[in-house]
Amino acid sequence: MEALPMRAWSAASSHSSNHLIHFSFPPIRTPSTPRKFAFRCCSSSTAASTTARNRRSSGSSSTSDKEAQRAIRLKKVEELRSSGCEPYAYKWDRTHTAAQLQELYKNLANGEEANGESDNVSVSGRIMARRVVGRLAFLTIRDDSGTIQLYCEKERLTVDLFEHLKKHVDLGDILGATGTMKRTERGELSVFVTSFSILTKTLLPLPDKFHGLTDIDKRYRQRYLDMISNPEVADVFRKKAKIVSEIRKTVESVGYIEVETPVLQGAAGGAEARPFITYHNSLGRDLYLRIATELHLKRMLVGGFEKVYELGRIFRNEGLSTRHNPEFTTIEMYEAYSDYQSMMNIAEELVTRCALAVQGKLTIDYQGVEICLERPWKRETMHNLVKEATGVDFSKFGKDLEAAKEAASKALATLLGAKNSSSVEMCSSVGHVLSEVFEAVVEPELMQPTFVLDYPVEISPLAKPHRSEAGLTERFELFICGRELANAFSELTDPMDQRRRLEDQVRQHNARRLQVSLTESTEGKTEPSEDVSYEVTLDEDFLTALEYGMPPASGMGLGIDRLVMLLTNSASIRDVIPFPVLKNQQ
């Protein structure tokens, strides 16, 4: 890595003022009795005693010990300020990152010091390890790029400065240091410190080094602490940023334009999901957080754009799981004069490019399963996949709903060992029954990339009718590792057909609400089902827009968070969202 431009030593030392703790004195050799501290840090040297380790391990986990340490550190803040030093700096002029130094001085031999004019460096970071051994102190600091050791020698720092280090510098503090480069006899590349400044004095101790931050709930609630304690967590978010960047580059390279659509909408459309509702005081009306960007992006096609996309947040007031978070990130894209076959090619291109960007290969491991992303991917219809798994050909039932329910219940009982018929019994069409069986039996087994094609029209109100198969639509969903990753259609452009389908969707939803309400009332329940208690309404303005004419088009929505899960080997969606939604703490 190329180094940043070097500053002269005088510039690197220019931070001293009455507001920063910054000491730079000529060496004075004064004998001093070594002091013992119950600290242990991960330098390349020997470990601290078992007694000290156990003492810190047990103490740092207790609230009372944490408050006691906080009180001690608050006292240190007062001492620093009373001596004219500001423990919360305004800035620090850094010449190199840790990674840059590791690269620049990788050939420095053990025991060698690089102390030329160009070797004066200035670094900064959080202290992750601290160890004092007699007349030496070793600090490991971490910045955004990695770690570097600070090698502090009493004779070089003077007695006062060395004692100051021991008295006021703690684990977790953010420190700035200047010095030359040295590799210790044990091979640890270090900044041979000539001066340092406390840039931020921390009040709370870091989690115990041996046990780390292991409480999963606390890791999600205090993500900042999770990233300090577990650097690999931050790497996931770096990869996520890289994936998002790669997606943008890929779609924009073929002419797509990024646009913005409203987050607050008068009607929540583009999917069937329970929306979040808010009230706008000035307008005196309810508004909904968007559950999809689809209907507004299609309005852009009506207005004359031919390739548009939006990469943004979606909000659905539904359950929490390892795959679901109430707010998540998607890319939705629409292309005029294309069909769903075109979107399959784009889906393959997006996923493979992202895999190469963050993994460097197309064969990856996900939770112990080897996934091959080499193109082309498997393409099969929903009917055929269900027939292969159950032996039942749902296309033969036509509109005979009762026969389809009976066959589905038998298949589920045989394959799953139980009569999971409640969801099937509530289905309002053969297409819904087929979808229920697919989700229960087929979907979990689709580990390798698979495009599932040609969904029933009853569950695809925004997709164009299949050009050769009655009752089906030109729609696909992409599954990898048993999870839906993308959903795409040849878009419905007939305004009258679109109105009929959306009105039918409203009727089906209301009928389902009534059925659930009656069922729950007979069982003595007073609260409606969380899944169907919301209302589904028509977006009349979208239907009006279609009447002005939308060109033939295809569209696709792809879940960014699930893609990041796949490419970072993350088991839960909460692992790839920096600040996931959580239940209130009791």
C-alpha distance (Angstrom), angle and dihedral (degrees) to the residues before:
residue distance angle dihedral
M1 . . .
E2 3.76 . .
A3 3.79 113.5 .
L4 3.75 123.1 -121.8
P5 3.82 114.4 -108.7
M6 3.80 109.7 -74.9
R7 3.77 119.5 -117.5
A8 3.76 122.6 -144.8
W9 3.79 115.6 -98.8
S10 3.78 90.7 -108.3
A11 3.80 89.4 57.6
A12 3.77 92.2 47.9
S13 3.77 88.8 52.7
S14 3.78 96.0 45.0
H15 3.78 95.4 100.1
S16 3.77 97.3 85.9
S17 3.76 112.6 115.7
N18 3.74 139.5 129.3
H19 3.78 88.4 -85.6
L20 3.80 102.0 54.4
I21 3.78 131.1 58.2
H22 3.77 97.3 -123.9
F23 3.81 120.9 148.3
S24 3.79 127.0 -177.8
F25 3.80 115.5 166.0
P26 3.79 132.9 157.9
P27 3.81 112.7 -98.8
I28 3.80 114.6 -84.3
R29 3.78 115.9 -175.6
T30 3.79 107.2 -143.0
P31 3.78 122.4 160.6
S32 3.74 115.6 -119.1
T33 3.77 134.5 178.1
P34 3.81 110.5 -114.1
R35 3.79 115.0 -115.8
K36 3.77 125.0 -143.5
F37 3.80 121.7 -130.8
A38 3.80 131.2 -172.5
F39 3.82 92.6 -129.4
R40 3.76 127.7 119.1
C41 3.78 124.5 -168.3
C42 3.74 136.3 175.1
S43 3.76 103.9 -108.7
S44 3.76 121.2 137.7
S45 3.79 90.0 -96.8
T46 3.79 130.8 89.3
A47 3.79 123.9 -58.6
A48 3.77 125.6 -102.8
S49 3.75 120.5 -105.9
T50 3.80 122.5 -71.7
T51 3.80 89.2 -120.4
A52 3.80 92.6 57.2
R53 3.78 90.9 45.4
N54 3.77 93.6 51.8
R55 3.79 92.2 44.8
R56 3.79 92.7 53.7
S57 3.80 93.7 39.8
S58 3.77 93.8 55.4
G59 3.79 96.4 38.2
S60 3.80 100.9 48.2
S61 3.77 92.0 58.0
S62 3.81 94.3 60.2
T63 3.78 123.5 85.8
S64 3.80 93.3 -139.4
D65 3.81 91.6 53.9
K66 3.79 90.7 48.4
E67 3.80 91.0 51.8
A68 3.80 90.3 48.0
Q69 3.80 90.7 52.6
R70 3.79 90.1 47.1
A71 3.80 90.1 53.7
I72 3.80 90.8 51.0
R73 3.79 91.7 50.2
L74 3.80 92.2 47.6
K75 3.78 87.5 54.9
K76 3.82 89.1 52.2
V77 3.80 89.3 52.9
E78 3.79 89.6 53.6
E79 3.80 91.4 47.9
L80 3.79 91.7 51.0
R81 3.79 93.3 49.7
S82 3.79 93.1 45.0
S83 3.81 87.9 56.0
G84 3.82 90.8 53.2
C85 3.82 96.9 -101.2
E86 3.80 122.9 127.2
P87 3.84 110.2 -141.8
Y88 3.82 92.8 -162.6
A89 3.79 107.8 62.5
Y90 3.79 128.1 -157.6
K91 3.80 98.3 -139.4
W92 3.78 146.0 -22.2
D93 3.79 127.1 -145.6
R94 3.78 105.5 -134.6
T95 3.79 121.1 -169.1
H96 3.81 99.4 -171.3
T97 3.76 142.0 15.2
A98 3.79 120.9 -129.9
A99 3.80 91.6 -105.7
Q100 3.79 92.2 50.9
L101 3.79 91.3 53.2
Q102 3.80 92.2 46.9
E103 3.79 88.9 54.4
L104 3.82 98.1 41.2
Y105 3.81 94.7 49.6
K106 3.78 100.6 32.7
N107 3.83 90.3 118.7
L108 3.81 95.4 51.5
A109 3.81 107.6 123.4
N110 3.79 124.9 -125.2
G111 3.81 110.6 -82.7
E112 3.81 92.4 12.9
E113 3.80 124.2 126.8
A114 3.80 125.1 -156.4
N115 3.79 103.1 -151.7
G116 3.77 105.3 157.5
E117 3.79 122.7 128.6
S118 3.83 90.7 -95.0
D119 3.79 91.3 50.5
N120 3.80 95.4 67.9
V121 3.79 104.0 111.3
S122 3.79 138.7 -178.8
V123 3.80 121.0 -150.9
S124 3.79 137.5 171.0
G125 3.78 138.1 -169.1
R126 3.78 147.9 118.0
I127 3.80 118.4 -58.7
M128 3.80 106.7 -116.9
A129 3.80 97.7 167.5
R130 3.79 134.4 26.4
R131 3.79 130.3 -177.0
V132 3.78 130.5 165.4
V133 3.80 118.3 -162.8
G134 3.80 113.7 178.3
R135 3.78 107.7 -70.2
L136 3.82 93.9 -2.4
A137 3.79 133.4 74.7
F138 3.79 127.0 -168.9
L139 3.80 121.3 -160.2
T140 3.79 125.1 179.8
I141 3.79 113.9 -154.5
R142 3.78 127.0 -169.9
D143 3.78 126.8 -152.8
D144 3.79 130.2 174.4
S145 3.80 91.8 -76.4
G146 3.81 102.2 45.8
T147 3.80 141.5 -77.6
I148 3.79 137.4 -49.0
Q149 3.79 130.6 -178.9
L150 3.80 123.6 -120.6
Y151 3.81 111.9 -145.3
C152 3.80 110.0 -155.7
E153 3.81 120.2 -171.4
K154 3.79 120.0 -170.1
E155 3.81 94.3 -139.4
R156 3.78 91.5 52.3
L157 3.79 95.4 46.3
T158 3.83 98.4 38.2
V159 3.76 124.6 -123.0
D160 3.81 95.6 -83.5
L161 3.77 94.2 51.2
F162 3.79 93.5 43.9
E163 3.80 91.1 49.9
H164 3.79 89.2 47.9
L165 3.80 88.9 54.8
K166 3.79 91.3 52.5
K167 3.79 94.3 45.1
H168 3.80 105.0 40.7
V169 3.82 108.5 21.7
D170 3.83 115.7 87.6
L171 3.77 138.8 174.4
G172 3.79 109.6 -80.2
D173 3.81 95.9 28.8
I174 3.79 116.3 130.7
L175 3.78 108.6 -124.6
G176 3.79 137.6 -172.0
A177 3.80 117.8 -153.6
T178 3.79 138.3 178.6
G179 3.77 129.7 -162.1
T180 3.78 145.6 103.4
M181 3.79 129.4 -68.0
K182 3.78 122.9 -93.4
R183 3.78 135.5 166.5
T184 3.81 111.6 -146.0
E185 3.77 123.3 -130.1
R186 3.78 87.2 -101.5
G187 3.79 91.8 56.4
E188 3.82 101.4 -103.9
L189 3.80 113.2 142.8
S190 3.80 106.6 -133.3
V191 3.76 144.6 174.2
F192 3.81 104.5 -118.2
V193 3.80 95.0 -139.0
T194 3.80 122.3 -133.7
S195 3.81 96.3 165.6
F196 3.78 139.7 -0.2
S197 3.81 141.6 -172.7
I198 3.79 131.1 -153.4
L199 3.79 102.2 -126.8
T200 3.80 97.6 178.8
K201 3.79 125.2 11.5
T202 3.80 109.6 -149.2
L203 3.79 120.3 -143.1
L204 3.80 100.3 -164.3
P205 3.81 125.2 59.6
L206 3.79 121.0 -118.1
P207 3.81 118.5 -111.8
D208 3.78 116.0 -81.1
K209 3.79 109.2 -76.7
F210 3.78 95.7 -137.9
H211 3.79 95.9 50.7
G212 3.79 99.6 25.1
L213 3.81 123.3 -169.1
T214 3.79 99.9 -41.8
D215 3.81 102.0 154.3
I216 3.81 101.1 106.9
D217 3.79 94.8 -156.6
K218 3.81 91.7 49.7
R219 3.80 90.7 47.6
Y220 3.80 90.3 58.1
R221 3.82 94.7 42.2
Q222 3.80 94.2 47.0
R223 3.78 100.3 34.4
Y224 3.80 91.3 161.3
L225 3.80 88.7 61.3
D226 3.79 90.6 43.8
M227 3.81 90.4 56.3
I228 3.80 92.2 47.5
S229 3.79 92.3 50.5
N230 3.80 98.2 36.8
P231 3.83 111.4 35.7
E232 3.81 91.4 -175.2
V233 3.82 88.2 68.9
A234 3.79 90.8 63.8
D235 3.81 88.7 49.1
V236 3.82 89.0 62.4
F237 3.80 90.7 57.3
R238 3.79 91.2 46.5
K239 3.80 88.7 53.9
K240 3.78 90.2 47.2
A241 3.80 89.9 55.2
K242 3.80 89.2 49.0
I243 3.81 91.2 50.8
V244 3.80 92.0 50.4
S245 3.81 90.1 48.7
E246 3.81 91.4 49.2
I247 3.81 91.6 50.1
R248 3.79 91.6 52.0
K249 3.79 92.1 47.8
T250 3.80 92.1 48.7
V251 3.80 98.2 50.5
E252 3.79 95.0 39.3
S253 3.81 90.4 50.9
V254 3.82 88.1 65.9
G255 3.79 95.8 46.3
Y256 3.80 106.6 -87.6
I257 3.81 118.0 147.9
E258 3.81 122.1 -148.2
V259 3.80 114.2 -129.2
E260 3.79 135.6 175.1
T261 3.78 126.7 -122.5
P262 3.83 129.0 -171.7
V263 3.78 120.6 -79.9
L264 3.81 89.6 -164.2
Q265 3.79 109.3 59.5
G266 3.78 136.3 178.5
A267 3.81 91.3 -136.5
A268 3.79 125.3 23.9
G269 3.80 104.4 -132.1
G270 3.78 144.9 148.9
A271 3.81 93.3 72.4
E272 3.77 139.4 26.1
A273 3.78 106.6 -105.9
R274 3.79 136.8 125.6
P275 3.84 106.4 -93.5
F276 3.77 131.1 -148.3
I277 3.80 110.2 -112.3
T278 3.79 125.3 -149.6
Y279 3.78 133.5 173.0
H280 3.79 124.8 -124.1
N281 3.80 109.2 -147.7
S282 3.81 99.4 -160.1
L283 3.79 93.9 46.0
G284 3.79 92.8 40.2
R285 3.79 92.9 -138.7
D286 3.77 144.1 104.8
L287 3.78 118.8 -100.8
Y288 3.80 130.3 -170.1
L289 3.77 131.7 -137.4
R290 3.78 105.5 -122.4
I291 3.80 119.2 -94.8
A292 3.83 91.1 -169.0
T293 3.80 139.4 1.6
E294 3.80 93.5 -138.3
L295 3.79 105.0 104.0
H296 3.80 95.4 48.9
L297 3.80 92.9 45.8
K298 3.80 88.5 53.5
R299 3.79 88.3 52.6
M300 3.83 85.6 59.5
L301 3.83 88.9 57.3
V302 3.80 89.4 50.8
G303 3.81 87.6 52.1
G304 3.80 92.8 56.1
F305 3.81 106.8 -90.2
E306 3.79 112.3 130.0
K307 3.83 103.9 -169.5
V308 3.80 118.3 30.0
Y309 3.78 136.4 156.2
E310 3.77 140.3 174.6
L311 3.76 126.2 -157.3
G312 3.77 108.3 -163.4
R313 3.77 152.9 109.9
I314 3.80 124.9 -55.6
F315 3.82 124.6 -164.2
R316 3.82 126.4 -151.5
N317 3.78 123.3 172.0
E318 3.78 94.9 -140.7
G319 3.79 141.6 111.1
L320 3.79 130.6 -49.6
S321 3.79 123.3 -121.2
T322 3.78 141.0 139.5
R323 3.82 86.6 -80.1
H324 3.80 101.5 36.3
N325 3.80 133.8 64.9
P326 3.82 121.9 168.7
E327 3.81 90.1 -120.0
F328 3.77 121.8 36.7
T329 3.80 141.5 155.4
T330 3.78 126.9 -104.5
I331 3.75 139.9 165.3
E332 3.79 115.8 -136.4
M333 3.78 118.2 -172.0
Y334 3.79 135.0 179.4
E335 3.78 130.0 -166.2
A336 3.80 125.4 -169.0
Y337 3.82 120.3 -133.1
S338 3.83 94.4 20.1
D339 3.83 136.0 99.4
Y340 3.79 136.8 -145.2
Q341 3.79 92.4 -81.3
S342 3.81 87.2 66.3
M343 3.79 90.7 53.4
M344 3.80 91.4 54.1
N345 3.78 89.4 59.6
I346 3.80 91.8 48.0
A347 3.82 91.4 48.6
E348 3.81 90.6 53.6
E349 3.79 90.9 47.3
L350 3.80 94.4 49.5
V351 3.80 96.7 48.0
T352 3.81 96.0 43.5
R353 3.81 93.3 47.6
C354 3.78 91.0 49.9
A355 3.80 91.1 48.2
L356 3.79 91.2 52.3
A357 3.81 91.2 46.0
V358 3.82 95.2 55.5
Q359 3.81 103.9 21.2
G360 3.80 103.4 26.6
K361 3.82 90.9 -137.9
L362 3.80 142.2 62.6
T363 3.79 98.5 -131.4
I364 3.78 108.2 76.1
D365 3.78 138.6 169.2
Y366 3.77 119.7 -122.2
Q367 3.79 116.8 -176.0
G368 3.80 91.7 -34.0
V369 3.82 95.8 -43.3
E370 3.80 120.2 111.0
I371 3.81 110.0 -132.6
C372 3.79 120.4 -163.7
L373 3.80 113.8 -154.6
E374 3.80 95.5 -179.8
R375 3.80 111.4 135.1
P376 2.98 140.9 -80.7
W377 3.80 101.7 48.7
K378 3.78 127.3 -152.3
R379 3.83 115.8 -83.7
E380 3.81 120.1 -165.1
T381 3.81 137.4 152.0
M382 3.79 122.3 -107.1
H383 3.82 90.8 -122.4
N384 3.81 93.2 54.6
L385 3.79 94.0 45.8
V386 3.80 91.8 51.3
K387 3.80 91.3 45.7
E388 3.82 91.1 51.6
A389 3.81 91.6 49.9
T390 3.81 100.3 41.5
G391 3.80 107.3 17.6
V392 3.81 88.9 -124.3
D393 3.81 119.9 124.4
F394 3.79 103.9 -154.7
S395 3.79 92.4 -174.6
K396 3.83 89.2 74.4
F397 3.81 93.4 63.3
G398 3.78 95.3 68.6
K399 3.83 103.7 -175.2
D400 3.81 95.6 -24.1
L401 3.80 96.1 125.3
E402 3.81 97.4 175.7
A403 3.81 93.3 52.6
A404 3.80 90.4 48.9
K405 3.82 91.5 50.1
E406 3.80 92.0 49.9
A407 3.81 92.9 49.8
A408 3.80 91.5 45.8
S409 3.81 93.6 50.1
K410 3.79 91.6 50.9
A411 3.80 92.1 48.0
L412 3.80 93.0 49.5
A413 3.79 91.7 47.5
T414 3.81 91.2 51.0
L415 3.80 97.2 44.8
L416 3.78 102.0 34.8
G417 3.78 99.2 33.7
A418 3.78 94.0 -122.8
K419 3.78 138.9 69.8
N420 3.81 98.3 -105.4
S421 3.76 88.3 176.5
S422 3.80 102.5 133.0
S423 3.81 93.6 87.8
V424 3.79 91.1 43.2
E425 3.81 92.9 50.1
M426 3.80 90.8 56.2
C427 3.82 93.5 53.7
S428 3.79 115.0 118.0
S429 3.81 98.8 -158.9
V430 3.80 142.9 21.8
G431 3.81 88.4 -106.6
H432 3.79 90.6 58.1
V433 3.81 90.5 49.3
L434 3.80 90.6 51.7
S435 3.80 90.1 50.1
E436 3.83 92.3 50.5
V437 3.81 92.1 52.0
F438 3.80 91.2 46.1
E439 3.81 92.5 52.0
A440 3.81 93.1 46.8
V441 3.81 100.5 42.4
V442 3.81 112.3 16.9
E443 3.78 107.6 30.6
P444 3.85 97.3 63.8
E445 3.82 90.2 53.7
L446 3.82 97.2 53.6
M447 3.80 96.4 99.9
Q448 3.81 100.1 147.4
P449 3.83 118.7 60.1
T450 3.80 107.9 -74.5
F451 3.79 132.2 172.6
V452 3.80 108.4 -146.6
L453 3.81 106.9 -155.2
D454 3.78 141.7 -159.8
Y455 3.79 108.7 20.1
P456 3.82 123.2 -162.2
V457 3.78 115.0 -88.0
E458 3.83 91.3 -124.0
I459 3.80 92.2 68.3
S460 3.82 96.8 36.2
P461 3.81 107.9 62.2
L462 3.81 94.9 161.7
A463 3.82 99.3 45.9
K464 3.79 127.8 96.2
P465 3.83 117.2 -108.5
H466 3.80 112.5 -97.3
R467 3.78 109.4 -95.5
S468 3.84 93.5 -134.9
E469 3.85 108.6 16.8
A470 3.79 117.5 68.2
G471 3.80 115.7 -138.0
L472 3.80 93.3 22.1
T473 3.78 134.8 93.7
E474 3.77 135.4 -141.7
R475 3.77 95.5 -105.4
F476 3.77 135.9 127.7
E477 3.76 137.2 -172.7
L478 3.79 122.2 -158.4
F479 3.80 116.3 -136.6
I480 3.80 127.6 -168.8
C481 3.81 123.9 168.3
G482 3.78 90.6 1.1
R483 3.80 92.7 -59.2
E484 3.76 132.9 111.1
L485 3.79 108.3 -115.9
A486 3.81 102.5 169.4
N487 3.79 140.5 13.1
A488 3.80 123.9 -160.6
F489 3.80 142.4 170.5
S490 3.71 145.0 -172.3
E491 3.79 88.5 -115.9
L492 3.77 122.1 -114.5
T493 3.81 109.1 -118.2
D494 3.83 101.7 169.1
P495 3.84 103.1 103.7
M496 3.81 95.0 -158.0
D497 3.80 93.9 48.6
Q498 3.81 89.0 46.3
R499 3.81 91.3 52.9
R500 3.81 92.4 49.2
R501 3.80 91.9 49.8
L502 3.78 95.3 47.7
E503 3.80 91.2 46.8
D504 3.81 88.9 50.2
Q505 3.81 89.1 49.9
V506 3.81 89.4 54.5
R507 3.82 91.5 48.8
Q508 3.82 92.2 48.7
H509 3.78 91.5 48.5
N510 3.80 93.3 48.8
A511 3.80 91.1 47.2
R512 3.78 90.1 51.1
R513 3.81 90.7 49.1
L514 3.80 89.7 52.7
Q515 3.79 92.7 47.4
V516 3.80 92.2 49.6
S517 3.80 91.0 46.4
L518 3.81 92.3 52.4
T519 3.79 92.4 45.7
E520 3.78 93.3 49.4
S521 3.81 93.7 45.4
T522 3.79 90.7 55.7
E523 3.79 88.3 51.1
G524 3.80 92.0 51.8
K525 3.81 97.0 -109.5
T526 3.80 117.1 146.7
E527 3.81 100.7 -170.4
P528 3.83 121.5 73.5
S529 3.77 120.5 -120.3
E530 3.81 112.8 -82.5
D531 3.79 89.3 -137.3
V532 3.80 99.5 60.0
S533 3.81 108.1 17.7
Y534 3.80 92.3 97.9
E535 3.79 124.3 87.6
V536 3.79 126.6 -113.3
T537 3.81 113.7 -148.1
L538 3.77 136.3 -178.2
D539 3.79 120.5 -106.2
E540 3.79 96.6 -137.3
D541 3.80 93.7 -177.1
F542 3.81 90.7 57.1
L543 3.80 90.2 51.1
T544 3.81 88.8 49.6
A545 3.80 90.2 51.4
L546 3.81 90.8 53.7
E547 3.80 89.3 54.3
Y548 3.81 87.9 61.9
G549 3.80 87.1 58.0
M550 3.81 134.1 -96.6
P551 3.81 117.6 -152.0
P552 3.82 120.8 -120.3
A553 3.79 105.3 -76.9
S554 3.77 148.0 160.9
G555 3.77 127.2 -140.2
M556 3.78 139.0 -171.2
G557 3.78 139.1 -168.9
L558 3.82 118.0 -157.5
G559 3.80 124.4 -171.2
I560 3.81 109.2 -125.9
D561 3.81 95.3 -168.4
R562 3.80 93.3 53.0
L563 3.79 90.5 47.4
V564 3.80 89.5 52.1
M565 3.82 89.3 48.8
L566 3.79 89.3 55.1
L567 3.80 96.3 46.2
T568 3.82 95.7 43.9
N569 3.82 96.6 41.6
S570 3.82 91.0 -119.3
A571 3.80 116.7 163.4
S572 3.81 97.3 -157.4
I573 3.78 134.3 40.9
R574 3.81 86.9 -130.8
D575 3.79 88.2 67.0
V576 3.81 91.6 63.3
I577 3.82 98.9 40.7
P578 3.81 110.6 76.9
F579 3.79 94.4 -146.7
P580 3.82 110.9 20.3
V581 3.80 123.4 -171.8
L582 3.81 111.1 -97.8
K583 3.77 137.9 -178.6
N584 3.78 117.7 -96.0
Q585 3.77 113.9 -89.5
Q586 3.78 113.5 -108.1
